[in-house]
Amino acid sequence: MSVSYKKLQHLMIEKDMSNSDLMRQAHISANIISKIKSGQYIALEKVESICKAMNCTPNDILVFLPESEEENNK
């Protein structure tokens, strides 16, 4: 199983928020942004920080992909 943060990227576009804006407001590093872009897992505390900064829930920013979809997305 893998994770997709496409919802977060769409929400950032809707809110006209750049990666550096998110880093500043959520107190996350560039490394977390890289993990998000590559679909890697990030710590739950970072998800919480992002949700607080974006005023949303985890369901608004990520989705877990079953293995069959994971293979199709490669």
Helices and strands as residue ranges (DSSP letters): E 2-4, H 6-14, H 19-26, H 30-38, H 44-54, H 58-61, E 63-65, H 67-72
